[in-house]
Amino acid sequence: MARGIRKWSEKLIEQRLRQGYGEGEGAAYKPWVSTSDFSSLGQTHRAYSAKFERTVELVSDVEWNTFVLAEFSEAVSQVYEGFPIPRDDSLQIAGELGIKHPFYPGTSVPTVMTVDFLTVMGSPDDPRLVAIDCKRSEAAEDERAIEKLQITRAYFAGCGVPHHLVFHSAIPMQKVRNVEWFRGAIWKPGQVEPTLEQLQEASALMLFELAGSQRATSLAEYCASFEQRHGLVSGMGLRVARILLWDHKLRCNLDTARLESQPLSSFQCERPSQPFSKASGL
């Protein structure tokens, strides 16, 4: 049952539609569901995304793990979580399939069904929509859950949009943990020290160094040396390396545990487009 909403009604749904829930492009998007609206079997997540320039609202661990990989993917340019399906369409599809349409608990109000993620993939010149639902593996044995997924899949099939189902047991968790580690290093709005400019300058310098040589040392050892040679505080070197990994300028096997202990030879480095210079503004 909703934590923030005691009881759904047609009046409430109309009000939320007027307020723009489930609408908006890019950073202006406002998901239909939020962490305060629904209870969850897992951990809810509300986090700012620098890539999408807004706070995302995720109501389960499975959603969070899927989002982390989607946000990191260079193929994904936008993610809309909790994206609503028009009720007229879902009601019609349910009738055609002979499936009982879901209702809000304790009411006779048909649920505004949502897909966990509507993603935009491909280049700006050729964007492609892909819908994704995330479930615990046990849902595969839940007849009612499968029925509701049938409605969702039929809706997106009618729109010409592929619909994928992600089970928690199929998510590569080592990759998720590594990407979370990278993600935790990026500059956040309002952060005072280090400044965004300081991180950008240190990142450009490290990229320049790594592109010029491959020392027989681990990533952590190189980062410690980088700090000493450039007078940086402890931990700054590894943070900069994590930023380069987040930006895909430094690449590695994401299924590898303890990346900081891996040899530099196991990382691939993007060659900088121009020599490093503090005068460059970085």
C-alpha positions as YAML, in Angstrom:
chain: A
units: angstrom
residues:
- id: 1
  name: MET
  ca: [0.00, 0.00, 0.00]
- id: 2
  name: ALA
  ca: [1.21, 3.51, -0.75]
- id: 3
  name: ARG
  ca: [3.13, 5.16, 2.05]
- id: 4
  name: GLY
  ca: [2.63, 8.73, 0.87]
- id: 5
  name: ILE
  ca: [-0.84, 8.16, -0.61]
- id: 6
  name: ARG
  ca: [-3.43, 6.60, 1.69]
- id: 7
  name: LYS
  ca: [-5.95, 5.78, -1.00]
- id: 8
  name: TRP
  ca: [-5.91, 6.26, -4.75]
- id: 9
  name: SER
  ca: [-8.92, 7.84, -6.44]
- id: 10
  name: GLU
  ca: [-9.86, 9.12, -9.87]
- id: 11
  name: LYS
  ca: [-9.61, 12.65, -8.51]
- id: 12
  name: LEU
  ca: [-6.06, 12.02, -7.32]
- id: 13
  name: ILE
  ca: [-5.05, 10.51, -10.66]
- id: 14
  name: GLU
  ca: [-6.47, 13.51, -12.53]
- id: 15
  name: GLN
  ca: [-4.58, 15.83, -10.17]
- id: 16
  name: ARG
  ca: [-1.29, 14.01, -10.73]
- id: 17
  name: LEU
  ca: [-1.80, 14.14, -14.49]
- id: 18
  name: ARG
  ca: [-2.33, 17.91, -14.29]
- id: 19
  name: GLN
  ca: [0.83, 18.20, -12.20]
- id: 20
  name: GLY
  ca: [2.86, 16.49, -14.92]
- id: 21
  name: TYR
  ca: [3.62, 13.13, -13.30]
- id: 22
  name: GLY
  ca: [4.81, 10.68, -15.94]
- id: 23
  name: GLU
  ca: [5.66, 13.51, -18.33]
- id: 24
  name: GLY
  ca: [8.59, 15.71, -19.30]
- id: 25
  name: GLU
  ca: [11.67, 15.38, -21.48]
- id: 26
  name: GLY
  ca: [15.18, 14.76, -20.21]
- id: 27
  name: ALA
  ca: [15.97, 16.51, -16.93]
- id: 28
  name: ALA
  ca: [12.36, 17.76, -16.71]
- id: 29
  name: TYR
  ca: [10.90, 14.25, -16.51]
- id: 30
  name: LYS
  ca: [8.73, 13.50, -13.48]
- id: 31
  name: PRO
  ca: [8.15, 9.75, -12.86]
- id: 32
  name: TRP
  ca: [4.62, 8.54, -12.15]
- id: 33
  name: VAL
  ca: [5.84, 6.54, -9.15]
- id: 34
  name: SER
  ca: [8.35, 7.63, -6.54]
- id: 35
  name: THR
  ca: [10.05, 6.24, -3.47]
- id: 36
  name: SER
  ca: [7.45, 7.90, -1.25]
- id: 37
  name: ASP
  ca: [4.44, 6.48, -3.10]
- id: 38
  name: PHE
  ca: [4.91, 2.74, -2.89]
- id: 39
  name: SER
  ca: [6.18, 0.19, -0.40]
- id: 40
  name: SER
  ca: [8.84, -2.20, -1.62]
- id: 41
  name: LEU
  ca: [10.15, -5.64, -0.79]
- id: 42
  name: GLY
  ca: [13.66, -4.33, -1.26]
- id: 43
  name: GLN
  ca: [15.56, -1.12, -0.66]
- id: 44
  name: THR
  ca: [14.29, 2.05, -2.30]
- id: 45
  name: HIS
  ca: [16.77, 4.39, -3.95]
- id: 46
  name: ARG
  ca: [16.58, 8.11, -4.59]
- id: 47
  name: ALA
  ca: [19.75, 9.40, -6.18]
- id: 48
  name: TYR
  ca: [20.95, 12.28, -8.32]
- id: 49
  name: SER
  ca: [22.15, 11.31, -11.79]
- id: 50
  name: ALA
  ca: [24.76, 13.64, -13.28]
- id: 51
  name: LYS
  ca: [24.23, 12.01, -16.68]
- id: 52
  name: PHE
  ca: [20.48, 12.68, -16.72]
- id: 53
  name: GLU
  ca: [20.68, 15.86, -14.62]
- id: 54
  name: ARG
  ca: [17.88, 14.93, -12.23]
- id: 55
  name: THR
  ca: [17.08, 12.78, -9.22]
- id: 56
  name: VAL
  ca: [15.89, 9.29, -10.13]
- id: 57
  name: GLU
  ca: [13.24, 7.45, -8.09]
- id: 58
  name: LEU
  ca: [13.70, 3.68, -7.86]
- id: 59
  name: VAL
  ca: [11.52, 1.45, -5.72]
- id: 60
  name: SER
  ca: [13.52, -1.79, -5.55]
- id: 61
  name: ASP
  ca: [17.07, -3.13, -5.51]
- id: 62
  name: VAL
  ca: [16.48, -4.81, -8.87]
- id: 63
  name: GLU
  ca: [15.55, -1.46, -10.39]
- id: 64
  name: TRP
  ca: [18.62, 0.19, -8.88]
- id: 65
  name: ASN
  ca: [21.02, -2.45, -10.16]
- id: 66
  name: THR
  ca: [19.50, -2.26, -13.63]
- id: 67
  name: PHE
  ca: [19.60, 1.53, -13.58]
- id: 68
  name: VAL
  ca: [23.28, 1.60, -12.59]
- id: 69
  name: LEU
  ca: [24.20, -0.41, -15.69]
- id: 70
  name: ALA
  ca: [21.88, 1.58, -17.96]
- id: 71
  name: GLU
  ca: [23.24, 4.91, -16.72]
- id: 72
  name: PHE
  ca: [26.82, 3.75, -17.29]
- id: 73
  name: SER
  ca: [26.11, 2.38, -20.77]
- id: 74
  name: GLU
  ca: [27.32, 4.56, -23.63]
- id: 75
  name: ALA
  ca: [24.44, 3.19, -25.72]
- id: 76
  name: VAL
  ca: [21.79, 4.66, -23.38]
- id: 77
  name: SER
  ca: [21.18, 8.39, -23.76]
- id: 78
  name: GLN
  ca: [18.10, 8.71, -21.52]
- id: 79
  name: VAL
  ca: [16.19, 6.72, -18.92]
- id: 80
  name: TYR
  ca: [12.60, 7.37, -17.82]
- id: 81
  name: GLU
  ca: [11.74, 5.36, -14.72]
- id: 82
  name: GLY
  ca: [8.17, 4.62, -13.63]
- id: 83
  name: PHE
  ca: [6.84, 5.46, -17.08]
- id: 84
  name: PRO
  ca: [3.02, 5.25, -17.22]
- id: 85
  name: ILE
  ca: [0.91, 3.35, -19.72]
- id: 86
  name: PRO
  ca: [-2.31, 5.12, -20.75]
- id: 87
  name: ARG
  ca: [-5.14, 3.48, -18.81]
- id: 88
  name: ASP
  ca: [-7.51, 3.41, -21.75]
- id: 89
  name: ASP
  ca: [-4.94, 1.32, -23.61]
- id: 90
  name: SER
  ca: [-4.14, -1.03, -20.73]
- id: 91
  name: LEU
  ca: [-7.85, -1.57, -20.01]
- id: 92
  name: GLN
  ca: [-8.54, -2.37, -23.66]
- id: 93
  name: ILE
  ca: [-5.58, -4.76, -23.88]
- id: 94
  name: ALA
  ca: [-6.59, -6.54, -20.67]
- id: 95
  name: GLY
  ca: [-10.08, -7.06, -22.08]
- id: 96
  name: GLU
  ca: [-8.74, -8.41, -25.36]
- id: 97
  name: LEU
  ca: [-6.40, -10.80, -23.56]
- id: 98
  name: GLY
  ca: [-9.06, -11.90, -21.09]
- id: 99
  name: ILE
  ca: [-6.92, -10.73, -18.16]
- id: 100
  name: LYS
  ca: [-8.25, -8.90, -15.11]
- id: 101
  name: HIS
  ca: [-6.85, -5.38, -15.11]
- id: 102
  name: PRO
  ca: [-5.12, -4.46, -11.81]
- id: 103
  name: PHE
  ca: [-6.87, -2.11, -9.37]
- id: 104
  name: TYR
  ca: [-5.43, -0.06, -6.53]
- id: 105
  name: PRO
  ca: [-5.77, -2.02, -3.27]
- id: 106
  name: GLY
  ca: [-9.07, -1.46, -1.48]
- id: 107
  name: THR
  ca: [-10.59, 0.51, -4.37]
- id: 108
  name: SER
  ca: [-12.44, 0.07, -7.64]
- id: 109
  name: VAL
  ca: [-9.95, 2.40, -9.35]
- id: 110
  name: PRO
  ca: [-8.00, 0.80, -12.23]
- id: 111
  name: THR
  ca: [-4.28, 1.10, -11.66]
- id: 112
  name: VAL
  ca: [-2.17, 3.37, -13.83]
- id: 113
  name: MET
  ca: [0.22, 0.66, -14.96]
- id: 114
  name: THR
  ca: [3.87, 1.58, -15.41]
- id: 115
  name: VAL
  ca: [6.96, 0.09, -16.99]
- id: 116
  name: ASP
  ca: [10.05, 0.24, -14.79]
- id: 117
  name: PHE
  ca: [12.18, 1.93, -17.46]
- id: 118
  name: LEU
  ca: [11.63, 3.44, -20.86]
- id: 119
  name: THR
  ca: [15.12, 3.95, -22.25]
- id: 120
  name: VAL
  ca: [16.37, 5.91, -25.24]
- id: 121
  name: MET
  ca: [19.22, 4.16, -27.04]
- id: 122
  name: GLY
  ca: [21.30, 4.79, -30.13]
- id: 123
  name: SER
  ca: [22.59, 8.01, -31.64]
- id: 124
  name: PRO
  ca: [20.76, 11.36, -31.50]
- id: 125
  name: ASP
  ca: [20.14, 10.96, -35.24]
- id: 126
  name: ASP
  ca: [18.64, 7.50, -34.80]
- id: 127
  name: PRO
  ca: [17.16, 7.16, -31.28]
- id: 128
  name: ARG
  ca: [15.44, 3.89, -30.35]
- id: 129
  name: LEU
  ca: [13.06, 3.26, -27.49]
- id: 130
  name: VAL
  ca: [13.42, 0.13, -25.36]
- id: 131
  name: ALA
  ca: [11.10, -0.71, -22.44]
- id: 132
  name: ILE
  ca: [12.48, -2.67, -19.48]
- id: 133
  name: ASP
  ca: [10.77, -4.30, -16.51]
- id: 134
  name: CYS
  ca: [12.81, -5.58, -13.55]
- id: 135
  name: LYS
  ca: [11.62, -8.45, -11.37]
- id: 136
  name: ARG
  ca: [12.80, -10.87, -8.77]
- id: 137
  name: SER
  ca: [13.24, -14.33, -10.29]
- id: 138
  name: GLU
  ca: [10.36, -15.62, -8.17]
- id: 139
  name: ALA
  ca: [7.99, -13.53, -10.32]
- id: 140
  name: ALA
  ca: [8.42, -16.10, -13.09]
- id: 141
  name: GLU
  ca: [6.30, -18.45, -10.94]
- id: 142
  name: ASP
  ca: [3.70, -15.80, -10.08]
- id: 143
  name: GLU
  ca: [0.76, -16.17, -12.47]
- id: 144
  name: ARG
  ca: [-0.68, -12.75, -11.64]
- id: 145
  name: ALA
  ca: [2.66, -11.01, -12.17]
- id: 146
  name: ILE
  ca: [3.00, -12.69, -15.56]
- id: 147
  name: GLU
  ca: [-0.50, -11.58, -16.55]
- id: 148
  name: LYS
  ca: [0.30, -7.95, -15.80]
- id: 149
  name: LEU
  ca: [3.53, -8.23, -17.77]
- id: 150
  name: GLN
  ca: [1.51, -9.56, -20.71]
- id: 151
  name: ILE
  ca: [-0.51, -6.34, -20.71]
- id: 152
  name: THR
  ca: [2.66, -4.24, -20.63]
- id: 153
  name: ARG
  ca: [4.33, -6.26, -23.38]
- id: 154
  name: ALA
  ca: [1.26, -6.08, -25.60]
- id: 155
  name: TYR
  ca: [1.07, -2.30, -25.17]
- id: 156
  name: PHE
  ca: [4.67, -1.72, -26.21]
- id: 157
  name: ALA
  ca: [4.40, -4.25, -29.04]
- id: 158
  name: GLY
  ca: [1.55, -2.12, -30.38]
- id: 159
  name: CYS
  ca: [3.84, 0.91, -30.18]
- id: 160
  name: GLY
  ca: [6.65, -0.91, -31.98]
- id: 161
  name: VAL
  ca: [8.86, -0.73, -28.88]
- id: 162
  name: PRO
  ca: [10.83, -3.81, -27.71]
- id: 163
  name: HIS
  ca: [10.06, -4.87, -24.14]
- id: 164
  name: HIS
  ca: [12.69, -6.71, -22.09]
- id: 165
  name: LEU
  ca: [12.30, -8.46, -18.76]
- id: 166
  name: VAL
  ca: [15.30, -8.43, -16.39]
- id: 167
  name: PHE
  ca: [15.39, -10.94, -13.53]
- id: 168
  name: HIS
  ca: [17.58, -10.15, -10.53]
- id: 169
  name: SER
  ca: [19.42, -13.46, -10.84]
- id: 170
  name: ALA
  ca: [20.62, -12.51, -14.35]
- id: 171
  name: ILE
  ca: [22.16, -9.18, -13.34]
- id: 172
  name: PRO
  ca: [26.00, -9.26, -13.32]
- id: 173
  name: MET
  ca: [26.47, -8.06, -9.77]
- id: 174
  name: GLN
  ca: [30.27, -7.72, -9.89]
- id: 175
  name: LYS
  ca: [29.83, -5.33, -12.80]
- id: 176
  name: VAL
  ca: [27.17, -3.41, -10.83]
- id: 177
  name: ARG
  ca: [29.47, -3.11, -7.80]
- id: 178
  name: ASN
  ca: [32.33, -1.83, -9.96]
- id: 179
  name: VAL
  ca: [30.15, 0.75, -11.69]
- id: 180
  name: GLU
  ca: [28.79, 1.88, -8.30]
- id: 181
  name: TRP
  ca: [32.42, 2.34, -7.22]
- id: 182
  name: PHE
  ca: [33.13, 4.53, -10.26]
- id: 183
  name: ARG
  ca: [29.89, 6.43, -9.77]
- id: 184
  name: GLY
  ca: [30.73, 7.33, -6.19]
- id: 185
  name: ALA
  ca: [33.79, 9.29, -7.33]
- id: 186
  name: ILE
  ca: [32.18, 11.83, -9.64]
- id: 187
  name: TRP
  ca: [31.75, 15.44, -8.59]
- id: 188
  name: LYS
  ca: [28.38, 16.30, -7.07]
- id: 189
  name: PRO
  ca: [26.64, 19.69, -7.29]
- id: 190
  name: GLY
  ca: [27.43, 21.81, -4.26]
- id: 191
  name: GLN
  ca: [30.66, 19.97, -3.44]
- id: 192
  name: VAL
  ca: [33.33, 22.43, -2.28]
- id: 193
  name: GLU
  ca: [36.54, 20.40, -2.08]
- id: 194
  name: PRO
  ca: [37.86, 19.28, -4.43]
- id: 195
  name: THR
  ca: [36.26, 21.56, -6.99]
- id: 196
  name: LEU
  ca: [35.03, 20.30, -10.35]
- id: 197
  name: GLU
  ca: [37.90, 22.16, -12.03]
- id: 198
  name: GLN
  ca: [40.47, 20.48, -9.78]
- id: 199
  name: LEU
  ca: [39.08, 17.04, -10.58]
- id: 200
  name: GLN
  ca: [39.00, 17.82, -14.30]
- id: 201
  name: GLU
  ca: [42.61, 19.02, -14.25]
- id: 202
  name: ALA
  ca: [43.81, 15.98, -12.30]
- id: 203
  name: SER
  ca: [41.86, 13.67, -14.62]
- id: 204
  name: ALA
  ca: [43.45, 15.23, -17.72]
- id: 205
  name: LEU
  ca: [46.90, 14.89, -16.16]
- id: 206
  name: MET
  ca: [46.38, 11.24, -15.19]
- id: 207
  name: LEU
  ca: [45.01, 10.41, -18.64]
- id: 208
  name: PHE
  ca: [48.07, 12.01, -20.22]
- id: 209
  name: GLU
  ca: [50.39, 9.99, -17.98]
- id: 210
  name: LEU
  ca: [48.63, 6.67, -18.48]
- id: 211
  name: ALA
  ca: [48.53, 7.09, -22.25]
- id: 212
  name: GLY
  ca: [52.30, 7.56, -22.30]
- id: 213
  name: SER
  ca: [53.38, 4.50, -20.33]
- id: 214
  name: GLN
  ca: [52.27, 1.23, -18.80]
- id: 215
  name: ARG
  ca: [54.16, 0.68, -15.57]
- id: 216
  name: ALA
  ca: [54.46, -2.77, -13.98]
- id: 217
  name: THR
  ca: [52.41, -1.79, -10.97]
- id: 218
  name: SER
  ca: [48.84, -2.04, -9.73]
- id: 219
  name: LEU
  ca: [46.26, 0.71, -10.20]
- id: 220
  name: ALA
  ca: [46.33, 1.50, -6.47]
- id: 221
  name: GLU
  ca: [50.13, 1.74, -6.42]
- id: 222
  name: TYR
  ca: [50.14, 4.02, -9.44]
- id: 223
  name: CYS
  ca: [47.46, 6.25, -7.87]
- id: 224
  name: ALA
  ca: [49.45, 6.55, -4.63]
- id: 225
  name: SER
  ca: [52.51, 7.56, -6.66]
- id: 226
  name: PHE
  ca: [50.40, 10.03, -8.65]
- id: 227
  name: GLU
  ca: [49.32, 11.72, -5.40]
- id: 228
  name: GLN
  ca: [52.89, 11.99, -4.11]
- id: 229
  name: ARG
  ca: [54.31, 13.34, -7.36]
- id: 230
  name: HIS
  ca: [51.62, 16.00, -7.74]
- id: 231
  name: GLY
  ca: [51.10, 16.97, -4.09]
- id: 232
  name: LEU
  ca: [47.53, 15.65, -3.83]
- id: 233
  name: VAL
  ca: [45.73, 14.51, -0.71]
- id: 234
  name: SER
  ca: [45.52, 10.80, 0.06]
- id: 235
  name: GLY
  ca: [42.75, 9.07, -1.89]
- id: 236
  name: MET
  ca: [42.63, 11.70, -4.64]
- id: 237
  name: GLY
  ca: [44.57, 9.56, -7.11]
- id: 238
  name: LEU
  ca: [42.22, 6.60, -6.88]
- id: 239
  name: ARG
  ca: [39.22, 8.92, -7.07]
- id: 240
  name: VAL
  ca: [40.56, 10.41, -10.29]
- id: 241
  name: ALA
  ca: [41.10, 6.92, -11.75]
- id: 242
  name: ARG
  ca: [37.49, 6.03, -10.87]
- id: 243
  name: ILE
  ca: [36.30, 9.17, -12.67]
- id: 244
  name: LEU
  ca: [38.27, 8.14, -15.77]
- id: 245
  name: LEU
  ca: [36.65, 4.71, -15.57]
- id: 246
  name: TRP
  ca: [33.20, 6.31, -15.21]
- id: 247
  name: ASP
  ca: [33.89, 8.51, -18.25]
- id: 248
  name: HIS
  ca: [35.02, 5.46, -20.28]
- id: 249
  name: LYS
  ca: [38.42, 7.06, -20.80]
- id: 250
  name: LEU
  ca: [39.96, 4.21, -18.84]
- id: 251
  name: ARG
  ca: [38.49, 0.77, -19.52]
- id: 252
  name: CYS
  ca: [38.79, -2.64, -17.95]
- id: 253
  name: ASN
  ca: [37.06, -5.98, -17.49]
- id: 254
  name: LEU
  ca: [34.09, -4.97, -15.35]
- id: 255
  name: ASP
  ca: [33.56, -8.54, -14.15]
- id: 256
  name: THR
  ca: [36.86, -8.38, -12.23]
- id: 257
  name: ALA
  ca: [36.82, -7.97, -8.45]
- id: 258
  name: ARG
  ca: [39.11, -5.54, -6.59]
- id: 259
  name: LEU
  ca: [40.00, -3.46, -9.61]
- id: 260
  name: GLU
  ca: [42.36, -1.26, -7.60]
- id: 261
  name: SER
  ca: [44.66, -4.24, -7.10]
- id: 262
  name: GLN
  ca: [44.78, -5.16, -10.79]
- id: 263
  name: PRO
  ca: [47.91, -4.38, -12.84]
- id: 264
  name: LEU
  ca: [47.87, -1.27, -15.03]
- id: 265
  name: SER
  ca: [48.50, -3.55, -18.01]
- id: 266
  name: SER
  ca: [44.93, -4.86, -17.63]
- id: 267
  name: PHE
  ca: [43.46, -1.37, -18.27]
- id: 268
  name: GLN
  ca: [43.03, 0.27, -21.66]
- id: 269
  name: CYS
  ca: [43.52, 4.03, -21.81]
- id: 270
  name: GLU
  ca: [42.04, 6.50, -24.26]
- id: 271
  name: ARG
  ca: [44.75, 8.62, -25.85]
- id: 272
  name: PRO
  ca: [44.16, 12.32, -25.09]
- id: 273
  name: SER
  ca: [43.27, 14.44, -28.13]
- id: 274
  name: GLN
  ca: [45.84, 17.09, -27.13]
- id: 275
  name: PRO
  ca: [48.83, 17.34, -24.80]
- id: 276
  name: PHE
  ca: [47.99, 18.14, -21.19]
- id: 277
  name: SER
  ca: [48.27, 21.79, -20.25]
- id: 278
  name: LYS
  ca: [47.01, 23.65, -17.19]
- id: 279
  name: ALA
  ca: [46.34, 26.55, -19.55]
- id: 280
  name: SER
  ca: [43.78, 24.41, -21.35]
- id: 281
  name: GLY
  ca: [41.18, 25.23, -18.69]
- id: 282
  name: LEU
  ca: [41.10, 21.66, -17.39]
...
